[in-house]
Amino acid sequence: MPNTPFPVRRAGRVLLPVLSVIAPLAVAAATPVQAATVTCTVNGTPVTGATVNGTDGDDTIDCAAVPSGVLVHGRGGNDTITVNIGEHASRGTDGNRGEINGGTGDDVITVRGGNGTGSGGGAGGRGNAGEIYGGGGNDTVRVTGGNGQVGEVRGGHSDCGNGGRGGIGNDGRISAHGTITVTGGDGGRGGLGVGEMDCDGGHGGDGNNSRIIGSGFDSRVKAVGGAGGYGEQAGEGGNGGIGNDGHITVDNGVRTAQPSVEAYGGNGGRGGETNGHDSYLGGGGEGGDGNNRTVDILVGGKGLVRGGNGGNGRPVGTGGKGNDGTVNTTPAGDYEAPGGSPGTNAPRSE
């Protein structure tokens, strides 16, 4: 009888169980993934798909929130595209995570993140977390983060929650020739309980946290931080959002009285007050900085970066810095960067 070495017989016995485990995994991996879609109305007609196209003429396109992997394209004409607004608004969601392209023509693109939702104190959704392109012409792009939700009141007003944070205006990429405005959502107010509890306001959302390009002569970009929410009882007001905490470029500014780039920090929320509103129990929120990262204005044009005001309270909120980053202009230094004013602790007049 042949003498088979022990290691060979051992390997043969182990191999079959391993194969039996691998085979089912291969079958599971073959399950198809359903493509994302969006529902829009194009000139009054409902359209659902992974790609929604306009016509070669002027179109009105109204869409629900656009998920990743979906394209909304205006094509020709002067189009009006609105996303996550009005009857199509969805709470707590990002307005755009796919791609929106106006196509040729002078287009107006308006996108908003959903306001915070949930059991209380939910954060607002981002306005844009995908890509938005003007596509040619002289375009107007407006993107806004959703507002934070009011803090939840629990236990028969014996406990209160903090307000939700406002959504970021732009956390993706925007490129257009014309006017681009991005705004962070406002922070939610603290829940209104009973007594002197610590019910803080939510922070305002940043205007821009990623990339914006004004891609032609006389393009203008404006980034605004959201306001901090009010504190209630002994709670502090929320801090204002930063105007620009990303990278803004205007390829070819224009030397007029109006700045080519504006970045404004949001105002801090006021602190909580006594029931008679004759004194403050909570501190005011800090104003947001105007610019914390990078602004490039090429060829010509000037900038204005301004800090938000601090909120009223005890102690008062400090004003934000105008510029805590880099602003490049041609010629160099052609920008203003005033800081925000501090709040006050004087009683609020009714």
N, C-alpha and C positions, 0 to 999 in steps of 0.2 A: 504494500500500500504506500502511495507517495506521501511524503512528509511535508505538508504545507506549513510554511512558517506562521507562527502565531500572529505577528503584526498584520499580515495580509488579510487573514480571516477577520480580524477585529475591524479593519478599515471597511471591509465589505458590509459588515453588519451595521455600521454607523451611517453609511452613505444613504440608504433608503429612507430612514426617518427624516433626514435633512431635506431630501428632495420633496417629500410629502408636505413639508412646511412651506417651501418656496413656491410650489405650484399654485396654491390658493391665493398667495399674495399677488402673483402675476395677473390673475383674473380680476382681482379687486382694483388694481391699478388701471385697468382698461375702461372703467366706468366713465362715460363722457361727462364733462362739466357744462352746465347750461350757461349760455352766453348772457351777459347783462343786457338789459334793454331800458328804454325810457319811454314815457308816454308824453306826447306834446300835441298841441293843436297848431296846425299850419294853415293860416288864413281861414280859421274856423273849422277845419276838418281834423278829427283825431287821427294821430299817427303813432304807432308803437313799433320800436325796433332798436337794433344796436347802432343804426345810423339813421338820422332824421335830416332830410334835405329840404331846403327851400327851393324856390324857382329862380329863373333868371331875372325876374322882376322884383318889385318891392314886396316884402313879406312881413307878416306879423306871426312870430313863432313864440308860443308860450309853453314852457316845459315844467314838469316836476323836477325834483333834484336829479342831477345827472351823475350816474355811478361810473366807476372806473371801467374803461374799455368801451365807452359809448361816445359817439361823435354827433354833435349837432352842428350843421353847416348851412349858413344862410345862402351861399352861392351868390348870384348876381343881384344887383339892385340895392336900394337903401333899406336895409332890413332892421326890424325891431325885435330883439330876442330877449325874453325875460325868463328867468329860471328860479324856481322855488319861491314864487310870489303869488299873492292872491289866492285863488281857489286851488292852485297847485302847491301851496306852501305845505311843507312837512316839518313838524317841530323836532328840534334837536339834531337835525341832519346837516351835513355839509352841503352847500349849494351845488358845487361842481367838483367832481373828482375825475371826470373824463376830459373831453376836449370840446371846446366851443370855438367855432371859426365863423366870423361874420361874412367872409368872402369879399368880393369886390363891391365897391359902393360905400357910401357914408352910413355906417351902421351904428345902432345904439344897442349895447349889450348891458343888461342889468341882472345881477346875480346876488342872492342873499342866502346866508346860512339860517337855519331854523332856530327859533328861540328855544331856550332850555326847557326841558320837560322832565317828567319822572315824579318821584315822591317828594320833591322839594329841593331847591338849590341846584338844579341841573344846569350844566354849562351850555352856552349857545354854540351852535355849529359854525364851522369855518365857512366864509363866503366862497373862497376858491382854494381847493387843494389839488387841482389838476392843471389844465392848460387853457388859456384864453388868448385867441389871436384876433386882432381886428381884421386882418386879411386884405388890407388895401383901402384906399379912400381916406377920408377924414372922419375917424371914428370916435365915439364916446363910450367909455367902459366904466361902469359903476359897480363896485363889489363891496358888500357889507357883511360883517359877521353877525350872527344872531345874538340877541340879548340873553344874559343869564336870568334864570328863574328866581323869583322871590323865595327866600328861605322858608322851610316848612315849619309851621307851628304845631307842636305836639303836646300831649298830656293836658288838654283843656287849657291851653295858653300858659302852662307852667314851664314850658321848655320851648326854645326857638332854635332854628337852624340858620346857618350862614347863607347869604345869597350866592347864586351861581356865577361863575366867571363868564364874561362876554367872549364871544367867538372871535378868532383872528379874521381880519379882513382877507388878506392874501397869504396863503401858505403854500402856493404853487408857483406858476409862471404866467405872467401877463405880458404881451407884446402888442403894441398898436401904435399907429400914427394918429395923433389927435389928443384927446384928453382922457386920462386915466385917474380915477379916484377910488381909493380903497379906505374903508373905515372899519375899525374894530367895534364889536358890539359892546353895549353898556353892561356893567356888572349888575346883578340883581340885588335888591334891597334885602337886608336881614329880616328874618321872621319877627313879627311883632308879638312878643309875649307879654307877661305881666311882671312888674317889679323892675329890678335892675340887672337883668341877665345880659350875657355877652352875645349879642346878635350882630355879627359882622356883615358888612356889605361885601359883595363879590368884586373882584378886580375887573377893570375894563380890559377888553381884548386889544392886542396890538393891531395897528393898521396894516403893516407889511412885515412878514417874517421871512420872506423868500426873495423872488426875483421879479423885477418889473423893468421893462424897457420901453421908453418912448422912442419909437423907431423912425422918426422923420423930422424934418424942419418944423419948428414951432410946436412940437409936442410938449405937453405939460403933464406932470404927475403930482398928485396930492395924496399923502398918506396921513390918516388921522387916528389916534388912539381913542378907544372908547372910554367913557366916564366911569369912575368907580361908583359902586352902589352905596346907598345910604346905610350907615349902621343904625341899629335900633336899640333902645334901652342903653346899656353900657357898652354896646358894640362899637368897633372902629369902622370908619368908612373904608371902602375898597380903594386901592391905588388906581390911578388912571393908567391906561394902556400906553405903550410906547408908539410914537408915530411910525418910525422906520427902525426895525431891528433886522433888516435884511440888506439887499443890494438894489439900489435904484439907479438907472442910467437913462439920461436923455441924450441921444446921439448928436442932436444939433439944436441947441437952445436958441432963443431969440432975445435980443437985447432990448427989452421994453421994460416998463414999470412993473409989469406982472412977472413974478418969479417963474422959472421953468420947473423948479421942484419945490414943493412945500411939504414939510413934515411937522406935524403938531402932536404933542403929547396930550393925552386925555386928562381932564380935571379929576382930582381926588374927590371921593364922596365925603359928605359930612359925617361926623360922629353922632352917636345916639344922643338924644335929648331927654330932659325930664318931661313929664306929661304936660306941664304948663309951658314948655318950650322957652323957659326963661334961663336955662343954663344947659351946658353940654356935659354928658356923662362919659362919652367915648371920644377917642382921638380921631382927628380928620385923616383921610387917606392922602398919600403922597401924589403929587402930580407926576404924570409920565414924562419921560425925556422925549424931546423932539426927534433926535437921531442918535442911535446907539451903534450903528454899523457903518455903511458906506453909501455915499451919494456921489455919482459922477455926472457932471454936466459938461459935455464935450463941445468944442468949437466956440460956443458963446452961450450966454444966459446966466442968470444968477439964482441963488437959492435962499430960502427962508426956512429955518428949523427953529421951532419954538417949544419950550417946555410948558406943560400944563400947570394950572394953578392947584395949590394944595387945598384940601377940604377943611371946612370949619370944624372945630372941636377943641377938646382939652386932652392932650396938647394939640396944637394946630398941625395940619399937614404941611410938609415942605413943598415948595414948588419944584417942578422938574427942570433938569438942565436943557438948555437949547440944543447943545451938541456935545455928545460924549463919544463920538466916533470920528469919521473922516468925511469931509466935504471937499471934493475936487472940482474946481471951476477954471475957466479960461477967460480972462486972466485969473491967477490964483487969488483966493481970498475974497471973491465976489459973492459973499453971502452974509446974512445976518443970523444971529443965534441967541435971541433973548431967552432968559430963563423965566419960569413961571413964578407967580407971586405966592407967598405963603397964605394959608387960611387965616381966619380970625376966631377968637374965642368969645367974642361979644355975643350976647343973647340974640337969637333970631327974631326979627320983628314980624308980627303977624298982620 
